[in-house]
């Protein structure tokens, strides 16, 4: 961990003041902890509150901020007022991050930090384009750290709860590309996922909304447990929540990362 912390320190030393965007996941939360330790009062922390942010993520950010004494500001990033975002195109994240970073810039003139890591560069991340246009910096990328290294850093810092967090992108990522983003449907997704995690623990799972209906996806042994006789009541409850919201229930399937994202085709 000495090498990782030294690399981050070199990035930090190039900044006088910073504004850290904190989503509530392991990456941005770990970054927030190390940034607070280095910058102290010269760091501010910003968390976007919107229908697309899981309630548990907001609660996590607020709890850590209170315990750690962070200068936290919760803001409405405004992406739901942007029809381009609500239409859910393939580059939806570009409009989300554009609204977020513009919102932070309206409140602080410090260098904005994001929790993006080296592994993100191997995927389609339109939000990184929005960050580049606005001069947002990514300390983990600059320090050459990927997800595994960040989890190890969290453990080194005694942040065991964070180190074990499953990946949890925004709730809109559960909605199939080009289906309009609806706050009520995002609330359904969050409620279903919270219900499942309360019974199954911190596992990779998603409630996906597609044009055909809602599908539950669970990783590995979690899917076997969910389909076992011991969890029959949990299955009934999840199905009732989905059908009660007027959505066809498509059953459970193995977790596939990004399965709601429909990449553009050559003739699209």
C-alpha positions as CSV (number, residue, x, y, z in Angstrom):
1,X,0.0,0.0,0.0
2,X,3.0,2.3,0.4
3,X,3.3,2.6,-3.4
4,X,-0.4,3.3,-3.9
5,X,-0.6,6.0,-1.2
6,X,2.7,7.6,-2.4
7,X,1.3,7.8,-6.0
8,X,-1.9,9.4,-4.7
9,X,0.0,11.8,-2.6
10,X,1.9,13.0,-5.6
11,X,-1.4,13.7,-7.4
12,X,-2.8,15.5,-4.3
13,X,0.3,17.7,-4.0
14,X,-0.4,19.3,-7.4
15,X,-3.7,20.7,-6.0
16,X,-4.3,23.5,-3.5
17,X,-8.0,22.7,-2.9
18,X,-10.3,20.0,-4.1
19,X,-14.0,19.2,-4.5
20,X,-14.6,15.5,-4.4
21,X,-17.6,14.0,-6.1
22,X,-18.8,11.1,-3.8
23,X,-21.4,8.7,-5.2
24,X,-21.4,6.3,-2.3
25,X,-19.5,3.4,-3.9
26,X,-16.1,1.9,-2.9
27,X,-14.1,4.0,-5.3
28,X,-15.4,7.5,-4.5
29,X,-15.8,6.7,-0.8
30,X,-12.2,5.5,-0.5
31,X,-11.0,8.6,-2.4
32,X,-13.0,10.8,-0.1
33,X,-11.3,9.2,3.0
34,X,-7.7,9.6,1.6
35,X,-8.5,13.1,0.3
36,X,-9.9,14.2,3.7
37,X,-6.8,12.9,5.4
38,X,-4.5,14.8,3.1
39,X,-6.4,18.1,2.5
40,X,-8.4,18.5,5.7
41,X,-10.4,21.7,5.5
42,X,-9.1,22.3,2.0
43,X,-11.4,19.6,0.7
44,X,-15.1,19.7,0.1
45,X,-17.3,16.8,-0.7
46,X,-20.3,16.7,-3.0
47,X,-23.0,14.0,-3.2
48,X,-25.7,14.2,-5.8
49,X,-29.2,13.3,-4.5
50,X,-31.6,12.2,-7.2
51,X,-34.1,9.5,-8.0
52,X,-31.2,7.6,-9.7
53,X,-29.1,7.4,-6.5
54,X,-29.8,4.4,-4.3
55,X,-31.1,5.4,-0.9
56,X,-28.4,3.3,0.8
57,X,-25.7,5.1,-1.0
58,X,-26.9,8.5,0.2
59,X,-27.2,7.2,3.8
60,X,-23.6,5.7,3.5
61,X,-22.1,9.0,2.4
62,X,-23.9,11.0,5.1
63,X,-22.8,8.5,7.8
64,X,-19.1,8.6,6.8
65,X,-19.2,12.3,6.4
66,X,-20.6,12.8,9.9
67,X,-18.1,10.4,11.5
68,X,-15.1,11.8,9.6
69,X,-16.0,15.5,9.8
70,X,-16.1,16.0,6.0
71,X,-17.4,19.3,4.6
72,X,-20.3,17.6,2.7
73,X,-22.8,19.2,0.5
74,X,-25.7,17.3,-1.0
75,X,-27.0,18.8,-4.2
76,X,-29.6,18.2,-6.8
77,X,-27.5,17.7,-9.9
78,X,-30.5,18.4,-12.1
79,X,-30.1,15.6,-14.6
80,X,-33.9,14.9,-14.4
81,X,-34.6,18.3,-15.8
82,X,-32.5,17.4,-18.8
83,X,-34.7,15.7,-21.5
84,X,-31.5,14.3,-23.1
85,X,-30.8,12.3,-19.9
86,X,-34.4,11.3,-19.4
87,X,-34.6,9.8,-23.0
88,X,-31.9,7.3,-22.0
89,X,-29.6,7.3,-25.0
90,X,-26.5,5.2,-25.2
91,X,-24.5,8.2,-23.9
92,X,-26.9,8.9,-21.0
93,X,-24.0,9.1,-18.5
94,X,-22.5,12.0,-20.4
95,X,-25.6,14.2,-19.6
96,X,-25.7,12.9,-16.0
97,X,-22.0,13.8,-15.4
98,X,-22.3,17.0,-17.2
99,X,-25.1,18.2,-14.9
100,X,-23.2,16.9,-11.8
101,X,-19.9,18.6,-12.6
102,X,-21.6,21.8,-13.7
103,X,-23.5,21.8,-10.4
104,X,-20.3,21.3,-8.4
105,X,-18.6,24.1,-10.3
106,X,-21.4,26.4,-9.4
107,X,-20.6,25.9,-5.8
108,X,-16.8,25.5,-5.8
109,X,-13.9,26.7,-7.9
110,X,-11.6,24.0,-6.6
111,X,-10.2,21.1,-8.7
112,X,-12.9,18.5,-9.0
113,X,-11.9,14.9,-8.2
114,X,-13.8,11.8,-9.3
115,X,-13.4,8.2,-8.2
116,X,-12.9,6.8,-11.7
117,X,-10.3,4.1,-11.7
118,X,-7.9,2.4,-14.3
119,X,-10.4,-0.4,-15.0
120,X,-13.0,2.2,-16.2
121,X,-10.8,3.0,-19.2
122,X,-11.4,-0.5,-20.7
123,X,-15.2,0.2,-20.9
124,X,-17.5,2.6,-22.7
125,X,-17.7,5.5,-20.2
126,X,-19.3,8.6,-21.8
127,X,-19.1,10.3,-18.4
128,X,-15.4,10.5,-18.7
129,X,-15.9,12.7,-21.8
130,X,-18.0,15.1,-19.7
131,X,-15.2,15.1,-17.1
132,X,-12.5,15.8,-19.6
133,X,-14.4,18.7,-21.0
134,X,-14.6,20.2,-17.5
135,X,-11.1,19.6,-16.3
136,X,-12.2,17.0,-13.8
137,X,-9.3,14.9,-12.5
138,X,-9.2,11.2,-11.6
139,X,-6.6,10.5,-8.9
140,X,-6.9,6.7,-9.1
141,X,-6.3,6.8,-12.8
142,X,-3.4,9.2,-12.5
143,X,-1.9,7.0,-9.8
144,X,-2.4,3.8,-11.9
145,X,-4.9,2.2,-9.5
146,X,-7.7,-0.3,-10.6
147,X,-10.6,-1.6,-8.6
148,X,-8.6,-4.4,-6.9
149,X,-6.0,-1.9,-5.6
150,X,-8.8,0.4,-4.4
151,X,-10.4,-2.4,-2.4
152,X,-7.0,-3.3,-1.0
153,X,-6.5,0.3,0.0
154,X,-9.9,0.5,1.7
155,X,-9.0,-2.6,3.7
156,X,-5.6,-1.1,4.6
157,X,-7.4,2.0,5.9
158,X,-9.7,-0.1,8.0
159,X,-12.7,0.5,5.8
160,X,-13.7,-3.1,5.6
161,X,-17.4,-2.3,5.0
162,X,-16.4,-0.3,1.9
163,X,-13.9,-2.8,0.6
164,X,-16.6,-5.5,0.3
165,X,-19.2,-3.3,-1.4
166,X,-20.5,-4.8,-4.6
167,X,-20.4,-2.5,-7.6
168,X,-23.4,-0.3,-7.6
169,X,-23.8,2.1,-10.5
170,X,-26.8,4.5,-10.6
171,X,-30.3,3.0,-10.7
172,X,-30.8,4.3,-14.3
173,X,-28.2,1.8,-15.4
174,X,-30.8,-0.9,-14.8
175,X,-33.2,0.6,-17.4
176,X,-32.8,-0.7,-20.9
177,X,-31.2,1.8,-23.3
178,X,-33.8,4.1,-25.0
179,X,-36.6,3.3,-22.5
180,X,-37.4,6.6,-20.8
181,X,-36.0,7.1,-17.3
182,X,-38.9,7.4,-14.9
183,X,-38.4,8.3,-11.2
184,X,-41.2,6.1,-10.1
185,X,-39.7,3.1,-11.8
186,X,-36.3,3.8,-10.3
187,X,-37.9,3.8,-6.9
188,X,-39.3,0.4,-7.7
189,X,-35.8,-0.9,-8.7
190,X,-34.3,0.5,-5.5
191,X,-37.0,-1.1,-3.3
192,X,-36.7,-4.5,-4.9
193,X,-32.9,-4.5,-4.7
194,X,-33.0,-3.4,-1.1
195,X,-35.4,-6.1,-0.2
196,X,-33.2,-8.8,-1.8
197,X,-30.0,-7.5,-0.3
198,X,-31.6,-7.4,3.2
199,X,-32.1,-11.2,2.8
200,X,-29.1,-12.2,0.7
201,X,-26.4,-9.8,1.9
202,X,-24.0,-7.6,-0.1
203,X,-24.1,-9.6,-3.4
204,X,-24.1,-8.5,-7.0
205,X,-27.8,-8.3,-8.1
206,X,-29.9,-6.1,-10.3
207,X,-33.5,-5.5,-11.0
208,X,-33.5,-4.8,-14.8
209,X,-36.3,-3.0,-16.6
210,X,-36.6,-4.0,-20.2
211,X,-39.2,-3.4,-22.9
212,X,-40.7,-6.8,-22.0
213,X,-40.8,-6.4,-18.3
214,X,-38.6,-6.7,-15.2
215,X,-35.9,-9.3,-14.7
216,X,-33.9,-10.1,-11.6
217,X,-30.2,-10.9,-12.0
218,X,-28.1,-12.4,-9.3
219,X,-24.5,-13.5,-9.3
220,X,-23.2,-17.0,-8.6
221,X,-24.4,-18.6,-5.4
222,X,-26.8,-15.8,-4.7
223,X,-29.0,-17.0,-7.6
224,X,-29.0,-20.5,-6.3
225,X,-30.0,-19.3,-2.9
226,X,-32.7,-17.1,-4.3
227,X,-34.2,-20.0,-6.3
228,X,-34.0,-22.4,-3.3
229,X,-37.0,-23.5,-1.3
230,X,-35.7,-21.4,1.7
231,X,-36.2,-18.2,-0.2
232,X,-39.7,-18.9,-1.7
233,X,-41.2,-16.1,0.3
234,X,-38.6,-13.6,-0.9
235,X,-39.3,-14.6,-4.5
236,X,-43.0,-14.1,-4.0
237,X,-42.5,-10.7,-2.4
238,X,-40.2,-9.5,-5.2
239,X,-42.6,-10.7,-7.8
240,X,-45.5,-9.0,-6.0
241,X,-43.6,-5.7,-5.9
242,X,-42.9,-5.8,-9.6
243,X,-46.4,-6.9,-10.7
244,X,-47.9,-4.4,-8.3
245,X,-46.1,-1.6,-10.2
246,X,-47.7,-2.9,-13.4
247,X,-44.6,-4.6,-14.8
248,X,-44.5,-8.1,-16.2
249,X,-42.2,-10.3,-14.1
250,X,-39.6,-12.1,-16.2
251,X,-38.1,-14.2,-13.5
252,X,-34.5,-14.6,-12.3
253,X,-31.4,-15.1,-14.3
254,X,-27.6,-15.0,-13.8
255,X,-26.1,-11.5,-13.3
256,X,-24.6,-10.0,-16.5
257,X,-22.8,-6.8,-16.1
258,X,-24.3,-4.0,-18.2
259,X,-27.0,-6.2,-19.7
260,X,-29.5,-3.3,-19.9
261,X,-27.1,-1.3,-22.0
262,X,-27.7,-1.8,-25.7
263,X,-24.6,-0.6,-27.6
264,X,-25.1,1.3,-30.8
265,X,-25.0,-0.7,-34.0
266,X,-23.6,0.3,-37.4
267,X,-27.1,1.0,-38.7
268,X,-28.6,2.5,-35.6
